[in-house]
């Protein structure tokens, strides 16, 4: 028996060391199997997807065009034309490229355009192309842009996922843990636990994504890394806090861990299960990029629970009080003085609960009033970069000298018997610079329409909408419109649909979980209302910050959806930690005193967990991608708002003011115990 006390923890540590050494390499390999082409994530029912399928009848390829644009302010020379033609011929001989048309001069004579169809991964070809054009003739500026250039730049922007992002996240978590526990060893142990959780998650995600069981993109990969660090640290905080508490009651470090583990596993599993259910609601998305995040994030949460509840307790059981050095919790010692702070906060909430919840609700409503200012109807693909990239610079040059959609035409597929009518309908659309028939096959005709505006711009999307309306009206043509701009339009439309469908589903799932955990209906409704109000305030403040501080061009429709899912799914943890403890205390001392005790006991842990989660999500901002920077701010601000205002003031004040009816229809709503007067005073003081 004495041998088992150290042998079992030692074996667990060995197992996790093996997981870490084997799985660590897969965190860096995830980028090699991630997909970042927007067409890959559209549903089969999308019009642009159907066009892509029909196009295979004309050419059995799914090439992505890279556009080489060369500019000379004084006018293109014969040497410039020969240079671009020679380089174009050289590129056409590379693996992963196809022969395109010869260089096309602009009407103003100051630019050349070379279109290179790419069949390989854009990043594998675009970077060598840019190196090839690194030394053009003096006075000539050359850029590689177009859809392939954008995909390559996105891959480059996400290149810091498995390096800089992890380093920043780990540094932030370590700093917070050092401040909270004032120990050099404990943060190291917690971080190792998080790294092992990420190793396990990376292996599982790699295997499933490589087998096409789940879809993975760089965006989901970045969120996975941050989510694992944040969740694993949050669960670790609960165990570490409870273990320190138990070490003050017994001199047996293994017995203390056994008690702490049993007390921690239930709330951790309950909260993790709720987060998983919330994230799996993304499976109702029609976009594979959103749908894929659900299973990916779920794997991350499961891995976090396993590492936090097996590796971490095994290490702590072996090293015991030394983990908290130099402030070791000794048997019989007094609890930390920080408990007095939350005792004072509980006392102030108790003094005027109605005033507290009215004032906090008013503050949140003021923030929510600015939600209409949030511009979340989509942005141009070139606007997703927060740093200067060649594809954006090249697109600006292209738009100055050629029709903006040059090289990325809209594609119309229709019945060949109606080719002339469809062509006329296409040419008559405002925003179409030119259109021509580019092929016929199996009774179908393909028409390429060059747009006047940049292919990824709002103006081009509006043109595609008009184009679809025009060609759909041609009787018997069964015309469909695709191409890169149409794909962007379909992605926006699908994202807006997902937002409308998934948010209510998440609310229903969260309500059902809370109702089962709290065995009541009123309390879950109250908590859901505070969640929605907190989210609305967060989005209102985010709108002000995005528009007037960061001057962002707008936001993708998926930003509010992801913000909601993460704030509700992760924020529900704090609801569970607080209200399950309140209910536990209510069973012995009543709702009033139970709420004060629950706030006093959980305040420190919830605040620490919220700060860690906010800080880890903030690390997403180190990647120069608009979507991730916005998500980082929304989640970080929302979690802090939820932790410091909603869970600390609004929810306790409402619970006290409503009283035992908050537990309706359970028996607690009808009758509850009343604590002795002396015990009542103790609970209010937080002593």
N, C-alpha and C positions, 0 to 999 in steps of 0.2 A: 504493500500500500504506500509506504514511504517512497519507494522507487517510482511509482506511478505519478507522484506529486511533481516530479521534475521530468520524468520520461515523456509523458504526454505533451507537455508544453514544448519540450525539446524536439519531438517528432514533428509537431505542427510548424515549428520554426524551420526545420529542415525542408519540409514540403514547400513552404512559401519561398525559401531561398531557391529551390529548384524552379518554381514558377517564375520567379523574378529573373533568374539567369536565362531561362529559355524564352520567356515571353517578352522581355525587354526589347529585343531586336525587332519585334513586330510593330512596336509603336512607330518606328521609323519606316516600316514597310507599307503602312496603310496608305501613304500618299501614292504609291505605285499602282494601286487598284481603285483609287477614287475617280469618279466621273464628275466633270464640271461643265459639260456641254448641256445647255438648257433643254435641247430637244430630247435628250435621253430621259428626262424626268416627266415629260408630258404624257397624259393618258392616251390610250389608243383612240378614244372618241374625239380628240381634238382635231380640228380641221387641218392644221398644219401637219399633224402626225399622219393623217390619211394621205396628204399630198406627198409626204416623204416616202410612204409605201408605194404610191402610184409611180413616183419618179424612177423607181427601180426598173420599170418596164422600158425606160428610155436609156438608162445606163446603170449597170449593176455596180454602183459605187455610192458611198456616202461621203464624198470628199467635202472638206471644209475649206473655203477659200482664204488664202492669205493674200493680202494686197500690198504690193511694194509700190510706194509712191515717192517719186523723186521731184524735187523742186529747185529751180534756179530763178532768182528774182529778175535777172536781166534777160531771161529767155533761155530755153533748152537749146543746146548745141548738138551738132552731129556727133561729137565725141560722147556726149551724155547718152544719146540714143544707142550708140554702139556698145557703150559700157553696160547699160541695162539689158540689152538684148543678149550680150555674151554671158552675163551673170545668170540671166533667165534660162538660157540653154544649159548652163552648168547645173542649175538647180533641178531642171527637168530630168536629169540623169540620176538623181538621188533616189534611194529607196524611200517610199512613203510619199512621193510627189507624183504629179501627173503633168503632162504637157498642156500648157495653157496658151492663150492667144499671144501674139507679139505685143511689145509695149505700145500703149495707146497714148498719143499726145493730147493734151488739153486744148480747148479752143483758143485760150489766151496765149498758148505757146510757151508757158512757163512751168509746165509740169508734165510728167510721164506717169503712166499707171501700168503696172504689170500684175496680172492675176495668176496666182499659183495654187491650183487645187492640191490639197494635202489629204492623204488617206491614212497617214500614221497619226500618233498622238501629236497634237500641235506643238507641245513643248519640246518634243524631240527634234522637230524640224525648224521651228521658228527661230530658236536661239542660234543654230548654225547659220541660218539665213542672215540674221542680224550681224553675225561676225563676218560673213562674206561681204556685206555692204558697209563694213566699218571704215573703209578708206576709199571713199568715192573721189572723183575728180574735184579739184579745188573749186569751191563755190557751189557745189551741188550737195543738197541735203537729201538723205534717203531714209525712209522709215518703212518698217514692216508692220502693217496694221490689218484691219479686216477682222472677221470672226475668229480666224485662227490666231491672229495676234492677240486678241482679247483673251482667248482661252489660255494662251501661254502666259500672259501677264497675270491672270488670276492664279495660275499654278505657282508662279514666282512669288506672288504676294502671300500665298499660303505656305511658302517654303519654310517659314519660321515656326510652324506648328510644333514640330517635335524637338525644337531647340529653344528659341527665345521664349515662346509661350510657356513651356514647362518651367523654364528657369525663373521667369517672372512670377508665375503662380506659386512655385515652391518657396521662393524668397519671401513673398507676401505672407503666406501661411506661417512660415517659420518665425517671422518677425512678430506676428500677432500672438502666436503661442508663447514666445519668449516673454512678451509683455504680460500676458494673462497668467502664466504659471511661474514666471521668473526662474525658469530652469533651463539649462543648456541641453540636457539629455532628453527630456520628454519631447520637445519639438522634433528631434531627430528620429525618435522611435515612431512618432505619428506620421512623419513624412515618408519614412521607409514603408509604413503600412499603406499609405496612399500610392506610392510607386508600385508596390506589389499588386494593388488593386488595378492600377492602370495596365500593368503587364498582363494580367489575366484577361482584362477586357479587350486588350489589343489582339491577343491570340484568337479569342472567340470571334471578334468582329472580322478579323482578317480571313479566317477560315470560312465564315458564312458569306462574306461579301465576295470572296474569290470564287465561291461555288454558286454565285448569283441567287442565294437565298434571300439576302437583304441588299439594299442599294446603299452606297456610301459616296458622299462627296466631301470636299475639303471643309465645307462649312460644318457638316455633322461631325467630322473628325475633330475640329477645334472645340466644338461644344462638348464632345465626349471627354476630352482631356480635362477641361475646366470642371465639368460636372463631377467627374470621378474625384478630383482633388477636393472640391467643395463638399461633396456628400460624405466622402470617407473621413474628412476632418470633422465634420459635424457629428457623425456617429461616434468618432473617437472622443470628442469632447464630453459626450454624455457618459461614456464608460470611464474616462479618466476622472471626471468629477465625482462619480459615484464611488470609484475605487478609493479615491482620497478620503471620501467620507467614511468608508468602511474601515480603512486603516487606522482611523481615530478611535474605533470601537474594539479592535482586536489586535493582538500582536502577531497573529498568523497571517502572513501575506497571501498564502494560497487560499485559505478560507475566506479572506476578505475579497479576493478576486471572484471566488465562486459566488458569493452573495451579490457582489456588484454586477456580475455578468447576468445572473438571473433577474435582477431588477432592471437591467438595461435592455435585454434582448427583446422584451415585449414591445416597448415603445419604439425601438429602432425598427423592428420588423413591421410594425403597424404603419409607421411613417413611410418607410421605404415602399411598402405595398401600395400605399396611397399615391406616392410619387409615380410608381410604375404604372398604375392604372390611369393616372392623368396623362402620362406621356404616351401610353398606348392608344389614347384617343386620337393621336395623329394618324393612326392606321385608317381613319375615315377620310383622310385627305385623298384627293385625286392626283396630287403631284407626288411623284416618286421621291423627290428630294425631301419633302415633308414626311411622307409615309415612312421612309427609311430611317428618319431620325428616331422614331418611336422605339423600334427594336434596338437600335444602336445605344440610345440613352438607357434603355432598360438593362441591357447587358452591363453598362457602366454602374448603375445603381446596385445590381445584384453583386457585382464584383466588389464594390465598396463595402457592402454589408458583410460579405464573407471575410474580407481582409480585416475589417474593424472588429469583427466578433470572433475571429480565430487567431490570426497572427498577433494582433495587438494584445489581447488578454494573455496569450502565451508568454510574450516577452515581459509584460508587466508582472505576471505571476512569478517569474524567475528573478527579476531584479528588484521587485518590491519597492520599498520606500526610496531606494537610491534614484528611482526615476524622477523624483521630485526635488532632488538635491539642488540647491542648499537648504530649501525650506521643506524638510521632510515632515510628513504628517505622523506624529508619534501617538501611540495608544494613550487615550485619555486627554489629549490636547484639545484646546478649544477650536471651534470651527472658524474659518476665515472671517475677518471683520467685514468683508464686502457684503455679507448678508444684511447688515444694518442699513445699507443704502436702499435695498429693495423693501425692507421693512418700512422705511420712511415714505417711499413712494406709495406703498400699499395704504399707509395711514392717510396720506393726502387724497388718494382716490376715494377712500372710505368717507372722508370728511364731507365731500360734496360730489357724490357720484354723478348726479344729473347734470350739474354744471360742467363736469369733466367731459362727459360724452357729447354734450351739446357743443362745447367749444371745439373739441377735436373733430367732430363731424363737420362743423362749419369750415374749419381749416381745410379739410379734405375736399369739401364741396367747392371751395374757392379754386383749388387746384384742378378739380374735374371740369370746371367751367371753361377751361382753355382747350379741352379735347377737340372742339371743332377746328382749331388751328393746326392740328396734326395733318401733314400732307403725306398720306400713305397710299396714294393711287399708283405709285410706281415711279421709277427713275430710268433715265437712259443707262444702258449697260456701261457706257464710258464713265458715268458718274459714280460707279461703285468703288472706284479707286480713291483713296485719300492721299496718295502720293503721285508724283509725276511718272507716267509710264509711256512707253513708246507708242502703244496702240492708240492712245488718246491723242497724242501729239500728231501722229500720222493721220488720224481721222480728221483733225482740224485742217491739215494741209489738203487732204483729199476734198473736203467740202468747199475749200476756197477755189478750186480749179475744175472740179468735176461735179456732176450731179451727186448729191450727198449719198445716195444709195448705190453708187457705182460699185460693182464688184459683189454686191449682196442684193440681187434683185428679188422682188416678189415673184413667186412662181404660180402661174394659173394653170390648172389641169382641167380640161373640159372635153366634151364629146367632139370628135374631129369634124363631124358634120355641121357643127355650129362654130367652126373656127373663126370665120370672118366676123360674125356677130360678137363673139366674145372678145376678139381683138379690138373691135371698134369700141365696145363697152369699156375695155381696159384703158385705151388711149384717151377716152373722154373723161377720165377721173382726174379731178384736181389733185396735184401732187405727184402725178406720174409723168416723168420727164420723157420717156420713150418706151415703146413696147414692140416686141417682135416674136414671131413664131420660131421656136428653137428646136422643134422636133415633133414627130408623130410616131405613134406605136400602138398597135392593138386597138385601133379605133379611137384613140385619145390624142389630143393635141396639147403640147406644152408651150406656154407663152411666158417669156421673161419680161418683167416690167421693172425698169430702172426708176427708182423714186428720186424726187428732187431733193429730199432731205436725208440727212444721215440715217442709216438703216436702223440705228438703235434709239432714235430720237422720238419724242412724243408726237412731233409732227408727222413722222413716217408711220407711226402706229395709227394715227388718225386717218392717214391716207389708205392704209390697208383696210381699215373699217369701211371707208367709202368704196374701196375696190371690191370688197366682198359683197356689199349691198348691190353694186352695179352688175357684177357678173352673175350673181345669184338670180337676178331678175331676167336673165336670158332664158327663154323657154326651151326646154329640152336639152340644155347644155350640161346640166348637172355640174356646173363649174365649182371648183374649190380653189382657195388661195392659201399658199404656204410660203416658205422661205424664212429667213432668220427674223425678219420683223414680225411676221405672222406668228412665229414661235414665241416671241416676246409678248405679243398681245394675248395669245392663248395662255401663257404662263400667268400673266396678270389676272386674267378673267378667272382662271382656276384658283388662284390664290385668294381672290375675293370670295369665291364660293366656299373654299375651305374655312375661311375665317367665320363666315356666317353659320356654317354647319357645326364646326368643331367646338367653338366656345360654349354653346349651350350644352353639348354633350359632356364637356369637362365639368361644367357646373352640376349637372345631374349626377355624374359619377362621384364627385367630391361630396355632394350632399348625402348620397346613399352611404358612403363610407363613414362620414361623421355621424349619421343617424345610428348606424350599427355600433360604432365605438362608444357613443355617448348614451345610447338607448333613449333617445329623445328626438323630438321634431323641432321644437322651438329653438333650442340652442344651435343646431345645425343651420337653420334658416338665418339666425342672427349672425353666425360666423360667415355664411355665404354673402350676406349683405355687406359685411365689413370688408370682405375680400374684393367684391365688385367696386365698392367705394374707394378702397385703397388703390386698386388697379386704375380706376378712372383718374384719380388724383395724380398717379404716377405718369400716365400718358399725357395729361394736361401740362404738367411741369416739363415733361420731355419735349412736348411741342414747342414750348417757349425756349428751351435750351437749344433745340435743334435749329429753330428758325432765327433766333436772335443772338445766340452765343457762338455756336459752331458754324452757322450759315450753311447748313446742309441743303442740298438741292431738293430733298424730299425723302421718301422712304418707300420701301417695297411693301405691298399689302401683307406679306408674311411677317413683318416686324411686329405689328400689334398681336397677331396670333401667337407667335413664339413668346413674346413678352407675357401674354396672358397665361399660356400653358406653364411657363417656368415660374412665374410669380405665384400662381395658384397651386401648382403641384408641389413646389418647394416650400412656399409659405404655409401650406397646410401642415407641414411638420410642426411649426410653432403652435398652430391651433391644437394639434394633438398633444404636444408636450405640456401646454398650459391647461387645456380643458380636461384631459384625462386625470391630471393631478388635482384639479379643482373638484372633479366629481369624486375622486378617491377621498379627498378631505371632507367633502360634503356628507359622505356616508357617516362620518363620526361627529362632525361639528356643525353641520348645516351649510346652506349655500353662502350666506353672508361671510362667515368666518372661513369657510372652505375656499372661497375666492381669494380672500386676503392671504391665506396660507399658500395657495397655489402660486399666486403672483410672487410672493416673497421667496419661495423655494426655487422656482424655475426662472426667475428674472435674470440671474447672472448667466446661467447656461444658455438660455435663448438668445440673450444679447451677444454673447461670445460667438455662438453659432451663426447668428445673422451677420455679424461683422466679417467672419471668415468667408461666408458664402458671397457676400457683397464684394469683398476684396478679390476673391478668386475670379469671379465673373468680370471684374474690372480689368483683369489681365488680358481679356479678349481684345481690348482696345490697342494692344501692341501690334496687332495685325492690321495693315493699312486697307481694310475693307469696310465700306460704309455700313453694310448690314450688321457686321459684328460689333462695330463701334457703337451703333445705336442700341443693339441688344445688350451690350455691356453696361451702358448707362441705365437703360430701363430696368434691368434686373438688379443692378447694384443699388440704385436709388430706391426702387420698389421694395427690396428686401429690408433696407435700413428703415424706410418709412413704416413698413409692416412691423418690424421688430421694436422700434423705439416708440412709435405712436399707437399703432393699432393694438398690438398684443400687450403693451405695457399700460395703456390708458383706456382706450376706447372699449375693448372687449371686457376687461374687469369692471369698468364703471357701468356698462350696460347690464352685465350679469348681476351686479349688486342691486341696481335700480329695479330690474325686473323681478329679482328674488327667485323663490323656488319654482315659480311658473316656467322658468327657463328650461326645466327638466320635463315639461309636459310632453307626452302623456305618461311618463314613468311614475312610479310610486313616490319618488322624491318630490314631485310637484304637489302632492297632497299632504304629506307630513314628513318632517325631517328632524333630526336630533338638534338639541340646543346645547352648546357647550357650557360648562360651568363658568362663572364669572371670572375666576382667576385665569383660566385657560384662554378666555376671550381676550383679556388684556394682553396676554403673551403673544397671541397671534397677530395682534394689531401692531405691536412694537417691532416684530421681526426678530426678537431676541432669541 
